[in-house]
């Protein structure tokens, strides 16, 4: 693999050139995912850079160049530069002073290799000079990229003890970039799996959902289960649930649905709403995520018989989740907009029904029949209303 960054489109961005000019080309390097992905021919999502400047100096130099900054992580040396093409995180070189597996105390540094040494994987410790695009590779990251190998920098156990979340990060990167497994990394993750219990649930949820959102995480999830890692972060996921995940991933692919982390999480837990509630609470999921997980857990065999009725009652996202989890077709929902019942309570009152619970009852009765008839037009709804009103009055004398 070449020791120079390819001339990717992002390296020619004018706004990034302005940032380089503001900070000085000899005082900064592109680093991390943008370098790794570009070397693999992947369009990077984020652009990050490292610099020898202290955070205050970064702010001053950017201000002088007319670049707005936000102190997103100033205590750890990170300033976000707001550029026309998207934000760029600018982080001062660092070294770890102390770590406890959950957080690190850092000190600013001036040595590029020292900064690289505190990173997690060799493929994430590649630095590109902004003008020449030449690479600094201190720990064999280029060779690992070529071999599609995810390897910790230095001793794997030491890296994990510094930050326990690196166990889950290993599996995420392995799923994305790895072919052959690194024996030392796998052994370290298995040995230290229990340390994940000490992490904040939000961090665990973020990484777990990131893994599940990958195109095909099945082999990685199976490996996590075999090593005892999955049982620590999601004890509800047993062999039967992994089988459900395998079927879901296949169903998504065959029907053209993009991966959804929450949907796949639903596959990994039993379809029992109380369990879904407990998992959502433990992982500190958002209100929207919790609602979707619980709705998916409420799936039942009858869902597949009336997909549009399901979507009307539960929403399109939940309906698609339930259908895919049941191995059913979602074709009936493709390009279909969920309609609104073309009837209001005031119209029922205008037909002589006194305002109150009876209006709501009639409205529900009409709606149920309207759904059962697969959402006919307004004329049919008026007929249904008339029939319900006749039924209410009873047989004529």
C-alpha positions as a Markdown table, in Angstrom:
| # | Residue | x | y | z |
|---|---|---|---|---|
| 1 | Unk | 0.0 | 0.0 | 0.0 |
| 2 | Unk | 1.3 | 3.5 | -0.9 |
| 3 | Unk | 2.7 | 5.7 | 1.8 |
| 4 | Unk | 0.9 | 8.7 | 0.4 |
| 5 | Unk | -2.7 | 9.7 | 0.7 |
| 6 | Unk | -4.5 | 9.6 | -2.7 |
| 7 | Unk | -5.7 | 12.9 | -4.2 |
| 8 | Unk | -9.3 | 12.4 | -2.9 |
| 9 | Unk | -11.9 | 15.1 | -3.5 |
| 10 | Unk | -11.9 | 16.2 | 0.2 |
| 11 | Unk | -8.2 | 16.9 | 0.1 |
| 12 | Unk | -8.8 | 19.6 | -2.4 |
| 13 | Unk | -11.5 | 21.4 | -0.5 |
| 14 | Unk | -10.9 | 25.2 | -0.4 |
| 15 | Unk | -12.2 | 25.5 | 3.1 |
| 16 | Unk | -9.8 | 22.9 | 4.4 |
| 17 | Unk | -7.0 | 24.7 | 2.6 |
| 18 | Unk | -8.0 | 27.8 | 4.6 |
| 19 | Unk | -7.7 | 25.8 | 7.8 |
| 20 | Unk | -4.3 | 24.5 | 6.8 |
| 21 | Unk | -3.2 | 28.1 | 6.1 |
| 22 | Unk | -4.6 | 29.3 | 9.4 |
| 23 | Unk | -2.8 | 26.6 | 11.5 |
| 24 | Unk | 0.3 | 26.2 | 9.4 |
| 25 | Unk | 1.0 | 23.1 | 7.4 |
| 26 | Unk | 4.0 | 22.0 | 9.5 |
| 27 | Unk | 1.8 | 22.2 | 12.7 |
| 28 | Unk | -1.0 | 19.9 | 11.7 |
| 29 | Unk | -1.8 | 16.5 | 10.1 |
| 30 | Unk | -5.0 | 14.9 | 8.9 |
| 31 | Unk | -5.6 | 11.8 | 11.1 |
| 32 | Unk | -7.8 | 8.9 | 11.9 |
| 33 | Unk | -10.8 | 7.8 | 10.0 |
| 34 | Unk | -10.5 | 10.2 | 7.1 |
| 35 | Unk | -7.0 | 8.9 | 6.4 |
| 36 | Unk | -7.9 | 5.3 | 6.9 |
| 37 | Unk | -11.0 | 5.4 | 4.8 |
| 38 | Unk | -9.4 | 7.3 | 2.0 |
| 39 | Unk | -6.6 | 4.7 | 1.8 |
| 40 | Unk | -9.3 | 2.1 | 1.4 |
| 41 | Unk | -11.1 | 4.1 | -1.3 |
| 42 | Unk | -14.0 | 4.9 | 1.0 |
| 43 | Unk | -15.5 | 8.4 | 1.2 |
| 44 | Unk | -14.9 | 9.6 | 4.7 |
| 45 | Unk | -17.8 | 10.9 | 6.8 |
| 46 | Unk | -15.7 | 13.2 | 9.0 |
| 47 | Unk | -12.5 | 15.1 | 8.7 |
| 48 | Unk | -10.2 | 15.3 | 11.8 |
| 49 | Unk | -6.8 | 16.8 | 12.3 |
| 50 | Unk | -4.2 | 16.8 | 15.0 |
| 51 | Unk | -2.0 | 19.8 | 15.8 |
| 52 | Unk | 0.9 | 20.8 | 17.9 |
| 53 | Unk | -0.9 | 24.0 | 18.8 |
| 54 | Unk | -2.6 | 24.3 | 22.2 |
| 55 | Unk | -6.4 | 24.8 | 22.1 |
| 56 | Unk | -6.3 | 28.5 | 22.9 |
| 57 | Unk | -3.9 | 29.0 | 20.0 |
| 58 | Unk | -6.1 | 27.1 | 17.6 |
| 59 | Unk | -9.0 | 29.4 | 18.5 |
| 60 | Unk | -6.9 | 32.5 | 18.1 |
| 61 | Unk | -5.5 | 31.4 | 14.7 |
| 62 | Unk | -8.9 | 30.4 | 13.4 |
| 63 | Unk | -10.4 | 33.6 | 14.6 |
| 64 | Unk | -7.7 | 35.6 | 12.8 |
| 65 | Unk | -8.5 | 33.7 | 9.6 |
| 66 | Unk | -12.2 | 34.3 | 9.9 |
| 67 | Unk | -13.0 | 30.7 | 10.9 |
| 68 | Unk | -15.6 | 30.2 | 13.6 |
| 69 | Unk | -14.8 | 27.6 | 16.3 |
| 70 | Unk | -16.7 | 25.7 | 19.0 |
| 71 | Unk | -14.9 | 24.4 | 22.1 |
| 72 | Unk | -16.6 | 21.0 | 21.9 |
| 73 | Unk | -14.0 | 19.2 | 24.0 |
| 74 | Unk | -11.6 | 21.8 | 25.0 |
| 75 | Unk | -10.6 | 20.1 | 28.3 |
| 76 | Unk | -9.3 | 17.2 | 26.2 |
| 77 | Unk | -7.8 | 19.5 | 23.6 |
| 78 | Unk | -10.5 | 19.4 | 20.9 |
| 79 | Unk | -11.8 | 22.5 | 19.1 |
| 80 | Unk | -14.3 | 22.2 | 16.3 |
| 81 | Unk | -13.7 | 24.4 | 13.3 |
| 82 | Unk | -16.9 | 25.3 | 11.5 |
| 83 | Unk | -16.2 | 25.3 | 7.8 |
| 84 | Unk | -18.4 | 25.6 | 4.7 |
| 85 | Unk | -17.9 | 21.9 | 3.7 |
| 86 | Unk | -18.6 | 20.6 | 7.2 |
| 87 | Unk | -17.1 | 20.8 | 10.7 |
| 88 | Unk | -13.5 | 19.6 | 11.4 |
| 89 | Unk | -12.3 | 18.5 | 14.8 |
| 90 | Unk | -8.9 | 19.9 | 15.6 |
| 91 | Unk | -7.2 | 18.2 | 18.5 |
| 92 | Unk | -4.0 | 19.0 | 20.2 |
| 93 | Unk | -1.4 | 16.2 | 20.5 |
| 94 | Unk | -1.9 | 14.4 | 23.7 |
| 95 | Unk | -0.5 | 11.7 | 26.0 |
| 96 | Unk | -2.3 | 9.8 | 28.7 |
| 97 | Unk | -1.5 | 10.7 | 32.3 |
| 98 | Unk | -3.9 | 8.3 | 33.9 |
| 99 | Unk | -6.7 | 6.0 | 32.8 |
| 100 | Unk | -9.3 | 3.9 | 34.7 |
| 101 | Unk | -11.1 | 2.1 | 31.9 |
| 102 | Unk | -13.8 | 4.7 | 31.7 |
| 103 | Unk | -12.1 | 8.0 | 31.3 |
| 104 | Unk | -8.6 | 9.4 | 30.8 |
| 105 | Unk | -6.6 | 12.2 | 32.2 |
| 106 | Unk | -4.5 | 13.7 | 29.4 |
| 107 | Unk | -1.7 | 16.1 | 29.0 |
| 108 | Unk | -0.8 | 18.0 | 25.9 |
| 109 | Unk | 2.2 | 16.8 | 24.0 |
| 110 | Unk | 4.5 | 17.9 | 21.1 |
| 111 | Unk | 5.5 | 14.5 | 19.8 |
| 112 | Unk | 3.5 | 12.9 | 16.9 |
| 113 | Unk | 4.5 | 9.4 | 17.8 |
| 114 | Unk | 3.5 | 9.9 | 21.4 |
| 115 | Unk | 0.0 | 11.0 | 20.2 |
| 116 | Unk | -0.2 | 8.0 | 18.0 |
| 117 | Unk | 0.7 | 5.6 | 20.8 |
| 118 | Unk | -2.4 | 6.5 | 22.8 |
| 119 | Unk | -4.8 | 5.6 | 20.0 |
| 120 | Unk | -6.6 | 2.3 | 19.8 |
| 121 | Unk | -5.8 | 0.5 | 16.6 |
| 122 | Unk | -2.9 | 0.8 | 14.2 |
| 123 | Unk | -5.3 | 1.6 | 11.3 |
| 124 | Unk | -6.5 | 4.6 | 13.2 |
| 125 | Unk | -3.1 | 6.0 | 13.9 |
| 126 | Unk | -2.2 | 7.2 | 10.4 |
| 127 | Unk | -1.3 | 10.9 | 9.9 |
| 128 | Unk | -1.2 | 12.7 | 6.5 |
| 129 | Unk | 0.7 | 15.9 | 5.9 |
| 130 | Unk | -1.8 | 18.4 | 4.5 |
| 131 | Unk | 0.4 | 19.7 | 1.6 |
| 132 | Unk | 2.4 | 16.6 | 0.5 |
| 133 | Unk | -0.2 | 14.0 | 1.6 |
| 134 | Unk | 2.7 | 11.9 | 2.8 |
| 135 | Unk | 1.8 | 9.5 | 5.6 |
| 136 | Unk | 3.3 | 9.0 | 9.0 |
| 137 | Unk | 2.8 | 5.4 | 10.1 |
| 138 | Unk | 4.3 | 4.7 | 13.5 |
| 139 | Unk | 2.8 | 1.2 | 14.2 |
| 140 | Unk | 2.3 | -0.6 | 10.9 |
| 141 | Unk | -1.2 | 0.6 | 10.2 |
| 142 | Unk | -0.6 | 0.5 | 6.4 |
| 143 | Unk | 0.4 | -3.1 | 6.5 |
| 144 | Unk | -2.6 | -3.9 | 8.6 |
| 145 | Unk | -4.9 | -2.1 | 6.2 |
| 146 | Unk | -3.4 | -4.1 | 3.3 |
| 147 | Unk | -3.9 | -7.3 | 5.3 |
| 148 | Unk | -7.4 | -6.2 | 6.4 |
| 149 | Unk | -6.3 | -6.8 | 10.0 |
| 150 | Unk | -7.5 | -4.9 | 13.0 |
| 151 | Unk | -4.8 | -4.8 | 15.6 |
| 152 | Unk | -4.4 | -2.9 | 18.8 |
| 153 | Unk | -1.4 | -0.6 | 19.2 |
| 154 | Unk | 1.0 | -2.2 | 21.5 |
| 155 | Unk | -0.4 | -4.6 | 24.1 |
| 156 | Unk | -4.1 | -5.3 | 23.5 |
| 157 | Unk | -4.9 | -5.9 | 27.2 |
| 158 | Unk | -3.2 | -2.6 | 28.2 |
| 159 | Unk | -5.2 | -0.7 | 25.5 |
| 160 | Unk | -8.4 | -2.2 | 26.8 |
| 161 | Unk | -7.6 | -1.5 | 30.4 |
| 162 | Unk | -7.2 | 2.1 | 29.4 |
| 163 | Unk | -10.7 | 2.2 | 27.9 |
| 164 | Unk | -13.0 | -0.8 | 28.3 |
| 165 | Unk | -15.2 | 0.4 | 25.4 |
| 166 | Unk | -12.3 | -0.5 | 23.1 |
| 167 | Unk | -13.7 | -4.1 | 23.3 |
| 168 | Unk | -16.8 | -3.1 | 21.4 |
| 169 | Unk | -14.9 | -0.8 | 19.2 |
| 170 | Unk | -12.7 | -3.7 | 18.2 |
| 171 | Unk | -15.7 | -5.7 | 17.0 |
| 172 | Unk | -17.1 | -2.8 | 15.1 |
| 173 | Unk | -13.8 | -2.2 | 13.3 |
| 174 | Unk | -13.3 | -5.9 | 12.7 |
| 175 | Unk | -16.8 | -6.1 | 11.1 |
| 176 | Unk | -15.9 | -3.1 | 8.8 |
| 177 | Unk | -12.3 | -3.7 | 8.0 |
| 178 | Unk | -11.2 | -7.1 | 9.2 |
| 179 | Unk | -10.8 | -10.4 | 7.4 |
| 180 | Unk | -8.5 | -12.6 | 9.5 |
| 181 | Unk | -8.8 | -12.3 | 13.3 |
| 182 | Unk | -6.0 | -11.0 | 15.3 |
| 183 | Unk | -5.5 | -13.7 | 18.0 |
| 184 | Unk | -4.1 | -11.3 | 20.6 |
| 185 | Unk | -7.0 | -8.9 | 20.2 |
| 186 | Unk | -9.6 | -11.7 | 20.4 |
| 187 | Unk | -8.0 | -13.2 | 23.5 |
| 188 | Unk | -7.8 | -9.8 | 25.2 |
| 189 | Unk | -11.5 | -9.1 | 24.5 |
| 190 | Unk | -12.6 | -12.4 | 25.8 |
| 191 | Unk | -10.4 | -12.1 | 28.9 |
| 192 | Unk | -11.6 | -8.6 | 29.8 |
| 193 | Unk | -15.2 | -8.8 | 28.6 |
| 194 | Unk | -16.5 | -8.3 | 32.2 |
| 195 | Unk | -15.0 | -4.9 | 32.3 |
| 196 | Unk | -17.7 | -3.6 | 30.1 |
| 197 | Unk | -20.1 | -3.7 | 33.1 |
| 198 | Unk | -18.3 | -0.6 | 34.5 |
| 199 | Unk | -19.1 | 1.6 | 31.5 |
| 200 | Unk | -21.9 | 4.0 | 31.1 |
| 201 | Unk | -24.9 | 2.5 | 29.4 |
| 202 | Unk | -25.1 | 5.3 | 26.9 |
| 203 | Unk | -21.5 | 4.5 | 25.6 |
| 204 | Unk | -22.3 | 0.8 | 25.4 |
| 205 | Unk | -25.6 | 1.5 | 23.6 |
| 206 | Unk | -23.9 | 3.8 | 21.1 |
| 207 | Unk | -21.3 | 1.1 | 20.2 |
| 208 | Unk | -23.7 | -1.8 | 20.2 |
| 209 | Unk | -26.1 | 0.1 | 17.8 |
| 210 | Unk | -23.2 | 1.1 | 15.6 |
| 211 | Unk | -22.2 | -2.6 | 15.3 |
| 212 | Unk | -25.8 | -3.6 | 14.5 |
| 213 | Unk | -26.1 | -0.9 | 11.9 |
| 214 | Unk | -23.3 | -2.2 | 9.8 |
| 215 | Unk | -24.4 | -3.9 | 6.5 |
| 216 | Unk | -23.9 | -7.5 | 7.8 |
| 217 | Unk | -22.9 | -7.8 | 11.5 |
| 218 | Unk | -24.0 | -11.4 | 11.9 |
| 219 | Unk | -20.5 | -13.0 | 12.0 |
| 220 | Unk | -19.3 | -10.3 | 14.4 |
| 221 | Unk | -22.3 | -10.8 | 16.7 |
| 222 | Unk | -21.8 | -14.5 | 16.6 |
| 223 | Unk | -18.1 | -14.1 | 17.6 |
| 224 | Unk | -19.2 | -11.7 | 20.4 |
| 225 | Unk | -21.5 | -14.3 | 21.7 |
| 226 | Unk | -18.9 | -17.1 | 21.5 |
| 227 | Unk | -16.4 | -15.0 | 23.5 |
| 228 | Unk | -18.9 | -14.0 | 26.2 |
| 229 | Unk | -18.9 | -10.3 | 25.2 |
| 230 | Unk | -22.5 | -10.2 | 24.0 |
| 231 | Unk | -23.7 | -11.8 | 27.2 |
| 232 | Unk | -22.2 | -8.9 | 29.2 |
| 233 | Unk | -23.9 | -6.1 | 27.2 |
| 234 | Unk | -27.0 | -7.9 | 26.1 |
| 235 | Unk | -27.7 | -11.0 | 28.2 |
| 236 | Unk | -31.1 | -11.4 | 26.5 |
| 237 | Unk | -29.4 | -12.4 | 23.3 |
| 238 | Unk | -29.2 | -16.1 | 23.1 |
| 239 | Unk | -28.8 | -18.5 | 20.2 |
| 240 | Unk | -32.4 | -18.3 | 19.2 |
| 241 | Unk | -32.3 | -14.5 | 19.0 |
| 242 | Unk | -29.1 | -14.7 | 16.9 |
| 243 | Unk | -30.9 | -17.0 | 14.5 |
| 244 | Unk | -33.6 | -14.3 | 14.3 |
| 245 | Unk | -31.0 | -11.7 | 13.5 |
| 246 | Unk | -29.6 | -13.8 | 10.7 |
| 247 | Unk | -33.1 | -14.1 | 9.2 |
| 248 | Unk | -33.7 | -10.4 | 9.6 |
| 249 | Unk | -30.5 | -9.3 | 7.9 |
| 250 | Unk | -31.3 | -11.7 | 5.0 |
| 251 | Unk | -34.9 | -10.3 | 4.8 |
| 252 | Unk | -33.6 | -6.7 | 4.8 |
| 253 | Unk | -31.2 | -7.4 | 2.0 |
| 254 | Unk | -33.6 | -9.3 | -0.2 |
| 255 | Unk | -36.2 | -6.5 | 0.1 |
| 256 | Unk | -33.9 | -3.6 | -0.2 |
| 257 | Unk | -34.2 | -2.1 | 3.3 |
| 258 | Unk | -31.3 | -0.2 | 4.8 |
| 259 | Unk | -29.9 | -1.6 | 8.1 |
| 260 | Unk | -31.5 | -0.2 | 11.2 |
| 261 | Unk | -29.7 | -0.7 | 14.5 |
| 262 | Unk | -32.9 | -0.6 | 16.7 |
| 263 | Unk | -34.7 | -3.1 | 14.4 |
| 264 | Unk | -31.7 | -5.5 | 14.7 |
| 265 | Unk | -31.6 | -4.9 | 18.5 |
| 266 | Unk | -35.2 | -6.0 | 18.5 |
| 267 | Unk | -34.2 | -9.2 | 16.8 |
| 268 | Unk | -31.7 | -9.9 | 19.5 |
| 269 | Unk | -34.2 | -9.9 | 22.4 |
| 270 | Unk | -37.3 | -12.0 | 22.9 |
| 271 | Unk | -40.5 | -10.5 | 21.4 |
| 272 | Unk | -41.9 | -9.6 | 24.9 |
| 273 | Unk | -42.7 | -5.9 | 25.5 |
| 274 | Unk | -41.6 | -5.9 | 29.2 |
| 275 | Unk | -38.2 | -7.2 | 28.2 |
| 276 | Unk | -37.9 | -4.5 | 25.5 |
| 277 | Unk | -38.8 | -1.9 | 28.1 |
| 278 | Unk | -36.1 | -3.3 | 30.5 |
| 279 | Unk | -33.5 | -3.3 | 27.7 |
| 280 | Unk | -34.3 | 0.2 | 26.6 |
| 281 | Unk | -34.1 | 1.4 | 30.2 |
| 282 | Unk | -30.8 | -0.3 | 30.9 |
| 283 | Unk | -29.2 | 1.0 | 27.7 |
| 284 | Unk | -30.7 | 4.5 | 28.3 |
| 285 | Unk | -32.2 | 4.6 | 24.9 |
| 286 | Unk | -34.0 | 7.7 | 23.7 |
| 287 | Unk | -37.8 | 8.0 | 24.0 |
| 288 | Unk | -38.1 | 7.4 | 20.3 |
| 289 | Unk | -35.8 | 4.4 | 20.3 |
| 290 | Unk | -37.6 | 2.9 | 23.3 |
| 291 | Unk | -41.0 | 3.3 | 21.6 |
| 292 | Unk | -39.7 | 1.6 | 18.4 |
| 293 | Unk | -38.1 | -1.3 | 20.3 |
| 294 | Unk | -41.2 | -1.9 | 22.3 |
| 295 | Unk | -43.5 | -1.7 | 19.3 |
| 296 | Unk | -41.3 | -4.2 | 17.5 |
| 297 | Unk | -41.5 | -6.5 | 20.5 |
| 298 | Unk | -45.3 | -6.5 | 20.3 |
| 299 | Unk | -45.2 | -8.2 | 16.9 |
| 300 | Unk | -47.7 | -11.1 | 16.3 |
| 301 | Unk | -48.5 | -13.5 | 13.5 |
| 302 | Unk | -51.5 | -11.6 | 12.4 |
| 303 | Unk | -49.4 | -8.6 | 11.4 |
| 304 | Unk | -48.5 | -10.2 | 8.1 |
| 305 | Unk | -52.1 | -10.5 | 7.0 |
| 306 | Unk | -52.9 | -6.8 | 6.9 |
| 307 | Unk | -49.6 | -4.8 | 6.5 |
| 308 | Unk | -51.3 | -1.5 | 5.7 |
| 309 | Unk | -53.7 | -1.7 | 8.6 |
| 310 | Unk | -50.6 | -2.4 | 10.8 |
| 311 | Unk | -48.9 | 0.7 | 9.4 |
| 312 | Unk | -51.9 | 2.8 | 9.9 |
| 313 | Unk | -52.2 | 1.8 | 13.6 |
| 314 | Unk | -48.5 | 1.7 | 14.5 |
| 315 | Unk | -46.7 | 3.9 | 12.0 |
| 316 | Unk | -44.6 | 2.9 | 9.0 |
| 317 | Unk | -41.4 | 2.3 | 10.8 |
| 318 | Unk | -42.8 | -0.1 | 13.3 |
| 319 | Unk | -44.9 | -1.9 | 10.7 |
| 320 | Unk | -41.8 | -2.4 | 8.5 |
| 321 | Unk | -39.9 | -3.6 | 11.6 |
| 322 | Unk | -42.5 | -6.1 | 12.5 |
| 323 | Unk | -42.9 | -7.4 | 9.0 |
| 324 | Unk | -39.2 | -7.9 | 8.4 |
| 325 | Unk | -38.8 | -9.5 | 11.8 |
| 326 | Unk | -41.6 | -11.9 | 10.9 |
| 327 | Unk | -39.9 | -12.7 | 7.5 |
| 328 | Unk | -42.9 | -11.1 | 5.7 |
| 329 | Unk | -43.0 | -8.9 | 2.6 |
| 330 | Unk | -43.1 | -5.1 | 2.9 |
| 331 | Unk | -44.2 | -4.6 | -0.7 |
| 332 | Unk | -47.6 | -3.4 | 0.3 |
| 333 | Unk | -46.1 | -0.4 | 2.1 |
| 334 | Unk | -43.7 | 0.6 | -0.7 |
| 335 | Unk | -44.6 | 4.2 | -1.9 |
| 336 | Unk | -47.8 | 4.0 | 0.1 |
| 337 | Unk | -48.7 | 7.1 | 2.2 |
| 338 | Unk | -50.6 | 6.4 | 5.4 |
| 339 | Unk | -54.0 | 8.1 | 4.9 |
| 340 | Unk | -56.2 | 10.0 | 7.4 |
| 341 | Unk | -59.7 | 9.0 | 8.1 |
| 342 | Unk | -61.8 | 11.4 | 6.0 |
| 343 | Unk | -64.3 | 11.9 | 8.8 |
| 344 | Unk | -64.5 | 14.2 | 11.9 |
| 345 | Unk | -66.5 | 14.0 | 15.0 |
| 346 | Unk | -68.3 | 17.2 | 14.1 |
| 347 | Unk | -69.9 | 15.6 | 11.1 |
| 348 | Unk | -71.3 | 12.9 | 13.3 |
| 349 | Unk | -72.8 | 15.5 | 15.6 |
| 350 | Unk | -74.3 | 17.3 | 12.5 |
| 351 | Unk | -76.1 | 14.0 | 11.7 |
| 352 | Unk | -78.0 | 14.3 | 15.0 |
| 353 | Unk | -75.7 | 12.5 | 17.5 |
| 354 | Unk | -75.2 | 14.3 | 20.8 |
| 355 | Unk | -71.7 | 15.3 | 21.6 |
| 356 | Unk | -70.0 | 12.8 | 23.9 |
| 357 | Unk | -68.8 | 9.2 | 24.1 |
| 358 | Unk | -71.3 | 8.0 | 21.5 |
| 359 | Unk | -69.6 | 10.2 | 18.9 |
| 360 | Unk | -66.3 | 8.6 | 19.7 |
| 361 | Unk | -67.8 | 5.1 | 19.5 |
| 362 | Unk | -69.3 | 5.7 | 16.1 |
| 363 | Unk | -66.1 | 7.2 | 14.8 |
| 364 | Unk | -64.1 | 4.2 | 16.0 |
| 365 | Unk | -66.7 | 1.8 | 14.4 |
| 366 | Unk | -66.5 | 3.6 | 11.0 |
| 367 | Unk | -62.7 | 3.7 | 11.2 |
| 368 | Unk | -62.5 | 0.0 | 11.9 |
| 369 | Unk | -64.6 | -0.8 | 8.9 |
| 370 | Unk | -62.7 | 1.7 | 6.8 |
| 371 | Unk | -59.4 | 0.0 | 7.7 |
| 372 | Unk | -60.9 | -3.5 | 7.1 |
| 373 | Unk | -62.0 | -2.4 | 3.6 |
| 374 | Unk | -58.4 | -1.1 | 2.9 |
| 375 | Unk | -59.1 | 2.6 | 3.2 |
| 376 | Unk | -61.8 | 3.4 | 0.6 |
| 377 | Unk | -62.6 | 7.0 | -0.5 |
| 378 | Unk | -64.8 | 9.7 | 1.1 |
| 379 | Unk | -68.0 | 8.5 | -0.6 |
| 380 | Unk | -67.7 | 5.0 | 1.0 |
| 381 | Unk | -66.9 | 6.6 | 4.4 |
| 382 | Unk | -70.2 | 8.5 | 4.2 |
| 383 | Unk | -72.0 | 5.2 | 3.4 |
| 384 | Unk | -70.3 | 3.6 | 6.4 |
| 385 | Unk | -71.4 | 6.4 | 8.6 |
| 386 | Unk | -74.9 | 6.2 | 7.4 |
| 387 | Unk | -74.9 | 2.4 | 8.1 |
| 388 | Unk | -73.6 | 2.9 | 11.6 |
| 389 | Unk | -76.2 | 5.5 | 12.3 |
| 390 | Unk | -79.0 | 3.2 | 11.1 |
| 391 | Unk | -77.5 | 0.4 | 13.2 |
| 392 | Unk | -77.5 | 2.8 | 16.2 |
| 393 | Unk | -81.2 | 3.6 | 15.8 |
| 394 | Unk | -82.1 | -0.1 | 15.6 |
| 395 | Unk | -84.6 | -1.8 | 13.3 |
| 396 | Unk | -87.5 | 0.4 | 12.2 |
| 397 | Unk | -90.9 | -0.2 | 13.7 |
